[in-house]
Amino acid sequence: MDLKKFIADLAAGYRKLTGYEAGRKAGHDAGRAEGYEAGQKAGHDAGRAEGYEAGRKAGHDAGRAEGYEAGRKAGHDEAMTPPEPPPSPEP
């Protein structure tokens, strides 16, 4: 058992001397940063698409409401206009 522990301690010391641990940590941190950037971009793109859809729907609804109001006003004006008198018979 002492031989196994000695070899494990020796290997751990060698890793520290060669920078294995520092390189592993740097690689881990770089991977996390890259994953964060990819996740942030995906979230941004999804938010833009969702915002686009919401904006498109709001614009559509506003356009329909505006068209409704214009149609209602035109109908009201038409109803309030007195009818033209019938043409008088010519003698």
MOPAC internal coordinates of N, CA, C and O (Angstrom, degrees):
PM7 1SCF
backbone

  N    0.0000 0     0.00 0     0.00 0    0    0    0
  C    1.4362 1     0.00 0     0.00 0    1    0    0
  C    1.5251 1   110.96 1     0.00 0    2    1    0
  O    1.2310 1   119.94 1   141.98 1    3    2    1
  N    1.2912 1   117.71 1   -38.02 1    3    2    1
  C    1.4571 1   119.87 1  -179.62 1    5    3    2
  C    1.5206 1   111.38 1   -65.22 1    6    5    3
  O    1.2310 1   120.22 1   147.85 1    7    6    5
  N    1.3046 1   117.18 1   -32.15 1    7    6    5
  C    1.4508 1   120.92 1   179.32 1    9    7    6
  C    1.5299 1   110.24 1   -67.43 1   10    9    7
  O    1.2310 1   120.11 1   138.85 1   11   10    9
  N    1.3511 1   117.40 1   -41.15 1   11   10    9
  C    1.4656 1   121.13 1   178.03 1   13   11   10
  C    1.5253 1   111.34 1   -63.55 1   14   13   11
  O    1.2310 1   121.08 1   137.29 1   15   14   13
  N    1.3240 1   115.54 1   -42.71 1   15   14   13
  C    1.4655 1   119.57 1   179.47 1   17   15   14
  C    1.5106 1   110.37 1   -65.17 1   18   17   15
  O    1.2310 1   120.40 1   138.97 1   19   18   17
  N    1.3352 1   116.84 1   -41.03 1   19   18   17
  C    1.4479 1   121.30 1   179.54 1   21   19   18
  C    1.5381 1   110.60 1   -61.57 1   22   21   19
  O    1.2310 1   120.73 1   135.50 1   23   22   21
  N    1.3246 1   116.20 1   -44.50 1   23   22   21
  C    1.4650 1   120.59 1   179.90 1   25   23   22
  C    1.5315 1   110.60 1   -65.43 1   26   25   23
  O    1.2310 1   120.23 1   138.75 1   27   26   25
  N    1.3335 1   117.17 1   -41.25 1   27   26   25
  C    1.4723 1   120.76 1   178.58 1   29   27   26
  C    1.5180 1   110.39 1   -63.13 1   30   29   27
  O    1.2310 1   120.01 1   136.76 1   31   30   29
  N    1.3334 1   117.58 1   -43.24 1   31   30   29
  C    1.4657 1   121.08 1   178.28 1   33   31   30
  C    1.5240 1   111.17 1   -65.16 1   34   33   31
  O    1.2310 1   120.60 1   141.13 1   35   34   33
  N    1.3137 1   116.46 1   -38.87 1   35   34   33
  C    1.4551 1   121.26 1   178.82 1   37   35   34
  C    1.5291 1   110.57 1   -64.58 1   38   37   35
  O    1.2310 1   120.50 1   136.82 1   39   38   37
  N    1.3342 1   116.65 1   -43.18 1   39   38   37
  C    1.4696 1   120.77 1   178.79 1   41   39   38
  C    1.5310 1   110.83 1   -65.53 1   42   41   39
  O    1.2310 1   120.41 1   140.17 1   43   42   41
  N    1.3230 1   116.82 1   -39.83 1   43   42   41
  C    1.4680 1   120.28 1   178.70 1   45   43   42
  C    1.5193 1   110.53 1   -64.07 1   46   45   43
  O    1.2310 1   120.31 1   138.37 1   47   46   45
  N    1.2956 1   117.02 1   -41.63 1   47   46   45
  C    1.4668 1   120.70 1   177.52 1   49   47   46
  C    1.5153 1   111.64 1   -64.39 1   50   49   47
  O    1.2310 1   120.40 1   140.37 1   51   50   49
  N    1.3242 1   116.85 1   -39.63 1   51   50   49
  C    1.4549 1   120.97 1   178.54 1   53   51   50
  C    1.5324 1   110.56 1   -63.90 1   54   53   51
  O    1.2310 1   120.62 1   138.06 1   55   54   53
  N    1.3297 1   116.43 1   -41.94 1   55   54   53
  C    1.4657 1   120.30 1   178.80 1   57   55   54
  C    1.5238 1   110.90 1   -60.85 1   58   57   55
  O    1.2310 1   120.99 1   139.06 1   59   58   57
  N    1.3076 1   115.70 1   -40.94 1   59   58   57
  C    1.4652 1   119.34 1  -179.93 1   61   59   58
  C    1.5265 1   110.61 1   -66.50 1   62   61   59
  O    1.2310 1   120.35 1   140.92 1   63   62   61
  N    1.3234 1   116.94 1   -39.08 1   63   62   61
  C    1.4552 1   120.72 1  -179.70 1   65   63   62
  C    1.5295 1   111.85 1   -67.74 1   66   65   63
  O    1.2310 1   120.20 1   143.67 1   67   66   65
  N    1.3147 1   117.22 1   -36.33 1   67   66   65
  C    1.4650 1   119.55 1  -177.04 1   69   67   66
  C    1.5113 1   112.59 1   -85.12 1   70   69   67
  O    1.2310 1   119.84 1   174.44 1   71   70   69
  N    1.2795 1   117.92 1    -5.56 1   71   70   69
  C    1.4530 1   120.08 1   179.55 1   73   71   70
  C    1.5219 1   112.40 1    83.34 1   74   73   71
  O    1.2310 1   119.93 1  -165.97 1   75   74   73
  N    1.3001 1   117.74 1    14.03 1   75   74   73
  C    1.4689 1   120.91 1  -179.38 1   77   75   74
  C    1.5163 1   110.95 1   -57.75 1   78   77   75
  O    1.2310 1   120.59 1   134.39 1   79   78   77
  N    1.3129 1   116.48 1   -45.61 1   79   78   77
  C    1.4708 1   120.25 1  -178.31 1   81   79   78
  C    1.5249 1   110.72 1   -65.38 1   82   81   79
  O    1.2310 1   120.16 1   137.65 1   83   82   81
  N    1.3211 1   117.30 1   -42.35 1   83   82   81
  C    1.4606 1   120.54 1  -179.84 1   85   83   82
  C    1.5284 1   109.88 1   -65.14 1   86   85   83
  O    1.2310 1   120.46 1   138.07 1   87   86   85
  N    1.3264 1   116.74 1   -41.93 1   87   86   85
  C    1.4643 1   120.38 1   179.06 1   89   87   86
  C    1.5167 1   111.57 1   -65.89 1   90   89   87
  O    1.2310 1   120.96 1   140.35 1   91   90   89
  N    1.3055 1   115.78 1   -39.65 1   91   90   89
  C    1.4564 1   119.57 1   179.26 1   93   91   90
  C    1.5258 1   110.02 1   -64.23 1   94   93   91
  O    1.2310 1   120.64 1   137.65 1   95   94   93
  N    1.3375 1   116.39 1   -42.35 1   95   94   93
  C    1.4605 1   119.84 1   179.23 1   97   95   94
  C    1.5296 1   110.54 1   -66.40 1   98   97   95
  O    1.2310 1   120.00 1   138.53 1   99   98   97
  N    1.3232 1   117.60 1   -41.47 1   99   98   97
  C    1.4627 1   120.65 1   178.91 1  101   99   98
  C    1.5355 1   110.02 1   -62.69 1  102  101   99
  O    1.2310 1   120.43 1   138.16 1  103  102  101
  N    1.3258 1   116.78 1   -41.84 1  103  102  101
  C    1.4649 1   120.24 1   177.82 1  105  103  102
  C    1.5194 1   111.58 1   -64.22 1  106  105  103
  O    1.2310 1   120.94 1   139.86 1  107  106  105
  N    1.3104 1   115.81 1   -40.14 1  107  106  105
  C    1.4611 1   120.78 1   178.31 1  109  107  106
  C    1.5263 1   110.43 1   -63.27 1  110  109  107
  O    1.2310 1   120.73 1   133.41 1  111  110  109
  N    1.3257 1   116.20 1   -46.59 1  111  110  109
  C    1.4664 1   120.35 1   179.83 1  113  111  110
  C    1.5243 1   111.41 1   -63.78 1  114  113  111
  O    1.2310 1   120.24 1   139.69 1  115  114  113
  N    1.3393 1   117.14 1   -40.31 1  115  114  113
  C    1.4611 1   120.53 1   178.88 1  117  115  114
  C    1.5248 1   110.20 1   -64.61 1  118  117  115
  O    1.2310 1   120.35 1   139.78 1  119  118  117
  N    1.3054 1   116.94 1   -40.22 1  119  118  117
  C    1.4660 1   120.79 1   177.83 1  121  119  118
  C    1.5187 1   111.85 1   -63.64 1  122  121  119
  O    1.2310 1   120.86 1   139.76 1  123  122  121
  N    1.3042 1   115.97 1   -40.24 1  123  122  121
  C    1.4653 1   119.47 1   178.20 1  125  123  122
  C    1.5204 1   110.90 1   -66.43 1  126  125  123
  O    1.2310 1   120.44 1   138.21 1  127  126  125
  N    1.3233 1   116.76 1   -41.79 1  127  126  125
  C    1.4699 1   120.48 1   179.57 1  129  127  126
  C    1.5228 1   109.84 1   -63.96 1  130  129  127
  O    1.2310 1   120.29 1   137.90 1  131  130  129
  N    1.3265 1   117.05 1   -42.10 1  131  130  129
  C    1.4659 1   120.55 1   179.32 1  133  131  130
  C    1.5227 1   110.54 1   -64.65 1  134  133  131
  O    1.2310 1   120.48 1   138.20 1  135  134  133
  N    1.3047 1   116.69 1   -41.80 1  135  134  133
  C    1.4650 1   120.90 1   177.26 1  137  135  134
  C    1.5160 1   111.47 1   -64.50 1  138  137  135
  O    1.2310 1   120.77 1   141.85 1  139  138  137
  N    1.3237 1   116.13 1   -38.15 1  139  138  137
  C    1.4667 1   120.49 1   178.48 1  141  139  138
  C    1.5205 1   109.76 1   -63.58 1  142  141  139
  O    1.2310 1   120.47 1   134.36 1  143  142  141
  N    1.3437 1   116.71 1   -45.64 1  143  142  141
  C    1.4657 1   120.78 1   179.78 1  145  143  142
  C    1.5237 1   110.85 1   -61.32 1  146  145  143
  O    1.2310 1   120.60 1   136.24 1  147  146  145
  N    1.3287 1   116.47 1   -43.76 1  147  146  145
  C    1.4649 1   119.74 1   179.78 1  149  147  146
  C    1.5304 1   110.48 1   -64.14 1  150  149  147
  O    1.2310 1   120.29 1   138.16 1  151  150  149
  N    1.3176 1   117.04 1   -41.84 1  151  150  149
  C    1.4637 1   120.76 1   178.43 1  153  151  150
  C    1.5167 1   111.90 1   -66.11 1  154  153  151
  O    1.2310 1   120.91 1   141.14 1  155  154  153
  N    1.3120 1   115.86 1   -38.86 1  155  154  153
  C    1.4629 1   119.93 1   179.38 1  157  155  154
  C    1.5263 1   110.12 1   -65.51 1  158  157  155
  O    1.2310 1   120.25 1   137.53 1  159  158  157
  N    1.3383 1   117.12 1   -42.47 1  159  158  157
  C    1.4644 1   120.56 1   179.74 1  161  159  158
  C    1.5250 1   110.35 1   -65.67 1  162  161  159
  O    1.2310 1   120.37 1   137.19 1  163  162  161
  N    1.3197 1   116.89 1   -42.81 1  163  162  161
  C    1.4626 1   119.56 1   179.18 1  165  163  162
  C    1.5268 1   110.73 1   -62.79 1  166  165  163
  O    1.2310 1   120.47 1   137.81 1  167  166  165
  N    1.3250 1   116.70 1   -42.19 1  167  166  165
  C    1.4677 1   120.51 1   177.41 1  169  167  166
  C    1.5212 1   111.87 1   -64.36 1  170  169  167
  O    1.2310 1   120.73 1   140.43 1  171  170  169
  N    1.3175 1   116.21 1   -39.57 1  171  170  169
  C    1.4657 1   120.86 1   179.07 1  173  171  170
  C    1.5266 1   109.87 1   -64.24 1  174  173  171
  O    1.2310 1   120.76 1   133.51 1  175  174  173
  N    1.3287 1   116.15 1   -46.49 1  175  174  173
  C    1.4639 1   120.07 1  -179.87 1  177  175  174
  C    1.5242 1   111.32 1   -63.00 1  178  177  175
  O    1.2310 1   120.43 1   138.85 1  179  178  177
  N    1.3223 1   116.78 1   -41.15 1  179  178  177
  C    1.4644 1   120.41 1   178.77 1  181  179  178
  C    1.5260 1   110.38 1   -65.27 1  182  181  179
  O    1.2310 1   120.58 1   139.48 1  183  182  181
  N    1.3233 1   116.49 1   -40.52 1  183  182  181
  C    1.4709 1   120.39 1   177.97 1  185  183  182
  C    1.5172 1   112.02 1   -64.39 1  186  185  183
  O    1.2310 1   120.64 1   141.30 1  187  186  185
  N    1.3383 1   116.39 1   -38.70 1  187  186  185
  C    1.4613 1   119.31 1   178.02 1  189  187  186
  C    1.5142 1   110.79 1   -66.39 1  190  189  187
  O    1.2310 1   120.64 1   137.51 1  191  190  189
  N    1.3368 1   116.39 1   -42.49 1  191  190  189
  C    1.4635 1   119.51 1   179.62 1  193  191  190
  C    1.5242 1   110.15 1   -63.93 1  194  193  191
  O    1.2310 1   120.78 1   137.56 1  195  194  193
  N    1.3310 1   116.11 1   -42.44 1  195  194  193
  C    1.4683 1   119.97 1   179.38 1  197  195  194
  C    1.5245 1   110.32 1   -64.97 1  198  197  195
  O    1.2310 1   120.70 1   137.81 1  199  198  197
  N    1.3315 1   116.26 1   -42.19 1  199  198  197
  C    1.4591 1   120.40 1   178.27 1  201  199  198
  C    1.5190 1   111.45 1   -65.02 1  202  201  199
  O    1.2310 1   120.67 1   142.42 1  203  202  201
  N    1.3319 1   116.32 1   -37.58 1  203  202  201
  C    1.4657 1   120.42 1   178.34 1  205  203  202
  C    1.5173 1   109.90 1   -62.58 1  206  205  203
  O    1.2310 1   120.85 1   133.54 1  207  206  205
  N    1.3331 1   115.97 1   -46.46 1  207  206  205
  C    1.4713 1   119.85 1  -179.62 1  209  207  206
  C    1.5299 1   110.77 1   -62.75 1  210  209  207
  O    1.2310 1   120.51 1   136.97 1  211  210  209
  N    1.3323 1   116.63 1   -43.03 1  211  210  209
  C    1.4669 1   119.97 1   179.49 1  213  211  210
  C    1.5284 1   110.17 1   -64.12 1  214  213  211
  O    1.2310 1   120.19 1   137.57 1  215  214  213
  N    1.3321 1   117.24 1   -42.43 1  215  214  213
  C    1.4583 1   120.80 1   178.78 1  217  215  214
  C    1.5159 1   112.26 1   -65.41 1  218  217  215
  O    1.2310 1   120.98 1   140.12 1  219  218  217
  N    1.3283 1   115.72 1   -39.88 1  219  218  217
  C    1.4597 1   119.87 1   179.51 1  221  219  218
  C    1.5243 1   110.28 1   -64.31 1  222  221  219
  O    1.2310 1   120.75 1   138.17 1  223  222  221
  N    1.3347 1   116.17 1   -41.83 1  223  222  221
  C    1.4648 1   120.25 1   179.78 1  225  223  222
  C    1.5351 1   110.24 1   -66.39 1  226  225  223
  O    1.2310 1   120.54 1   137.89 1  227  226  225
  N    1.3419 1   116.57 1   -42.11 1  227  226  225
  C    1.4654 1   119.49 1   179.21 1  229  227  226
  C    1.5273 1   110.24 1   -63.32 1  230  229  227
  O    1.2310 1   120.24 1   138.16 1  231  230  229
  N    1.3296 1   117.14 1   -41.84 1  231  230  229
  C    1.4556 1   120.43 1   178.12 1  233  231  230
  C    1.5170 1   111.79 1   -64.66 1  234  233  231
  O    1.2310 1   120.73 1   140.21 1  235  234  233
  N    1.3209 1   116.20 1   -39.79 1  235  234  233
  C    1.4642 1   120.82 1   178.28 1  237  235  234
  C    1.5229 1   110.50 1   -63.56 1  238  237  235
  O    1.2310 1   121.25 1   133.39 1  239  238  237
  N    1.3306 1   115.21 1   -46.61 1  239  238  237
  C    1.4628 1   119.72 1   179.86 1  241  239  238
  C    1.5337 1   111.16 1   -63.16 1  242  241  239
  O    1.2310 1   120.66 1   139.28 1  243  242  241
  N    1.3360 1   116.35 1   -40.72 1  243  242  241
  C    1.4720 1   119.70 1   179.38 1  245  243  242
  C    1.5283 1   109.88 1   -65.52 1  246  245  243
  O    1.2310 1   120.62 1   139.67 1  247  246  245
  N    1.3276 1   116.41 1   -40.33 1  247  246  245
  C    1.4603 1   119.51 1   178.55 1  249  247  246
  C    1.5131 1   112.02 1   -64.03 1  250  249  247
  O    1.2310 1   120.69 1   139.26 1  251  250  249
  N    1.3199 1   116.28 1   -40.74 1  251  250  249
  C    1.4669 1   119.42 1   178.04 1  253  251  250
  C    1.5160 1   110.77 1   -64.86 1  254  253  251
  O    1.2310 1   120.83 1   137.57 1  255  254  253
  N    1.3432 1   116.01 1   -42.43 1  255  254  253
  C    1.4667 1   119.67 1   179.60 1  257  255  254
  C    1.5292 1   110.26 1   -64.20 1  258  257  255
  O    1.2310 1   120.67 1   138.87 1  259  258  257
  N    1.3200 1   116.32 1   -41.13 1  259  258  257
  C    1.4624 1   120.11 1   179.70 1  261  259  258
  C    1.5299 1   109.80 1   -65.16 1  262  261  259
  O    1.2310 1   120.42 1   137.75 1  263  262  261
  N    1.3066 1   116.80 1   -42.25 1  263  262  261
  C    1.4679 1   120.72 1   177.53 1  265  263  262
  C    1.5164 1   111.27 1   -64.23 1  266  265  263
  O    1.2310 1   120.88 1   141.77 1  267  266  265
  N    1.3083 1   115.92 1   -38.23 1  267  266  265
  C    1.4703 1   120.41 1   178.30 1  269  267  266
  C    1.5266 1   109.75 1   -62.34 1  270  269  267
  O    1.2310 1   121.16 1   133.53 1  271  270  269
  N    1.3434 1   115.38 1   -46.47 1  271  270  269
  C    1.4697 1   119.47 1  -179.19 1  273  271  270
  C    1.5195 1   110.66 1   -62.94 1  274  273  271
  O    1.2310 1   119.84 1   137.46 1  275  274  273
  N    1.3402 1   117.91 1   -42.54 1  275  274  273
  C    1.4625 1   120.58 1   179.96 1  277  275  274
  C    1.5256 1   110.23 1   -64.22 1  278  277  275
  O    1.2310 1   120.20 1   138.09 1  279  278  277
  N    1.3295 1   117.22 1   -41.91 1  279  278  277
  C    1.4645 1   120.77 1   178.75 1  281  279  278
  C    1.5203 1   111.90 1   -65.63 1  282  281  279
  O    1.2310 1   121.04 1   140.42 1  283  282  281
  N    1.3152 1   115.62 1   -39.58 1  283  282  281
  C    1.4673 1   119.60 1   179.74 1  285  283  282
  C    1.5237 1   109.66 1   -65.66 1  286  285  283
  O    1.2310 1   120.50 1   137.87 1  287  286  285
  N    1.3317 1   116.66 1   -42.13 1  287  286  285
  C    1.4580 1   120.23 1  -179.95 1  289  287  286
  C    1.5307 1   110.26 1   -65.53 1  290  289  287
  O    1.2310 1   120.23 1   137.24 1  291  290  289
  N    1.3276 1   117.17 1   -42.76 1  291  290  289
  C    1.4642 1   119.72 1   179.53 1  293  291  290
  C    1.5226 1   110.18 1   -63.30 1  294  293  291
  O    1.2310 1   120.40 1   138.36 1  295  294  293
  N    1.3160 1   116.84 1   -41.64 1  295  294  293
  C    1.4677 1   120.29 1   177.58 1  297  295  294
  C    1.5055 1   111.69 1   -64.35 1  298  297  295
  O    1.2310 1   120.35 1   140.42 1  299  298  297
  N    1.3110 1   116.94 1   -39.58 1  299  298  297
  C    1.4622 1   121.27 1   179.25 1  301  299  298
  C    1.5212 1   110.08 1   -65.90 1  302  301  299
  O    1.2310 1   120.92 1   134.79 1  303  302  301
  N    1.3221 1   115.84 1   -45.21 1  303  302  301
  C    1.4702 1   119.63 1   179.63 1  305  303  302
  C    1.5284 1   110.80 1   -62.86 1  306  305  303
  O    1.2310 1   120.87 1   140.64 1  307  306  305
  N    1.3061 1   115.94 1   -39.36 1  307  306  305
  C    1.4704 1   120.54 1   179.21 1  309  307  306
  C    1.5240 1   109.85 1   -63.60 1  310  309  307
  O    1.2310 1   120.76 1   138.72 1  311  310  309
  N    1.3207 1   116.15 1   -41.28 1  311  310  309
  C    1.4562 1   120.11 1  -178.29 1  313  311  310
  C    1.5339 1   110.98 1   -70.55 1  314  313  311
  O    1.2310 1   120.19 1   148.97 1  315  314  313
  N    1.3109 1   117.25 1   -31.03 1  315  314  313
  C    1.4536 1   120.41 1  -177.55 1  317  315  314
  C    1.5334 1   112.74 1   -84.20 1  318  317  315
  O    1.2310 1   119.48 1   166.12 1  319  318  317
  N    1.2970 1   118.60 1   -13.88 1  319  318  317
  C    1.4678 1   121.66 1   179.30 1  321  319  318
  C    1.5227 1   108.24 1   -75.91 1  322  321  319
  O    1.2310 1   120.17 1   -52.38 1  323  322  321
  N    1.3138 1   117.27 1   127.62 1  323  322  321
  C    1.4675 1   118.67 1  -179.93 1  325  323  322
  C    1.5327 1   109.61 1   -66.69 1  326  325  323
  O    1.2310 1   120.98 1   -34.52 1  327  326  325
  N    1.2899 1   115.73 1   145.48 1  327  326  325
  C    1.4657 1   118.27 1  -179.52 1  329  327  326
  C    1.5229 1   110.47 1   -66.74 1  330  329  327
  O    1.2310 1   120.72 1   -26.18 1  331  330  329
  N    1.3002 1   116.23 1   153.82 1  331  330  329
  C    1.4654 1   120.81 1   178.85 1  333  331  330
  C    1.5146 1   107.80 1   -73.16 1  334  333  331
  O    1.2310 1   120.02 1   -37.73 1  335  334  333
  N    1.2939 1   117.57 1   142.27 1  335  334  333
  C    1.4583 1   119.15 1   177.92 1  337  335  334
  C    1.5193 1   108.88 1   -67.59 1  338  337  335
  O    1.2310 1   120.71 1   -31.66 1  339  338  337
  N    1.3044 1   116.25 1   148.34 1  339  338  337
  C    1.4662 1   118.51 1   179.10 1  341  339  338
  C    1.5276 1   109.93 1   -65.35 1  342  341  339
  O    1.2310 1   120.09 1   -29.45 1  343  342  341
  N    1.2930 1   117.43 1   150.55 1  343  342  341
  C    1.4649 1   118.50 1  -179.66 1  345  343  342
  C    1.5235 1   110.60 1   -64.15 1  346  345  343
  O    1.2310 1   120.87 1   -39.51 1  347  346  345
  N    1.2811 1   115.94 1   140.49 1  347  346  345
  C    1.4593 1   119.51 1  -178.98 1  349  347  346
  C    1.5349 1   108.88 1   -77.48 1  350  349  347
  O    1.2310 1   121.13 1   -36.77 1  351  350  349
  N    1.3127 1   115.44 1   143.23 1  351  350  349
  C    1.4704 1   117.75 1   179.31 1  353  351  350
  C    1.5183 1   110.41 1   -67.49 1  354  353  351
  O    1.2310 1   120.96 1   -41.42 1  355  354  353
  N    1.2699 1   115.77 1   138.58 1  355  354  353
  C    1.4669 1   119.72 1   179.86 1  357  355  354
  C    1.5163 1   109.64 1   -85.09 1  358  357  355
  O    1.2310 1   119.25 1   -45.43 1  359  358  357
  N    1.3311 1   119.03 1   134.57 1  359  358  357
  C    1.4679 1   121.64 1  -179.98 1  361  359  358
  C    1.4785 1   114.15 1   -78.15 1  362  361  359
  O    1.2310 1   120.10 1   180.00 1  363  362  361

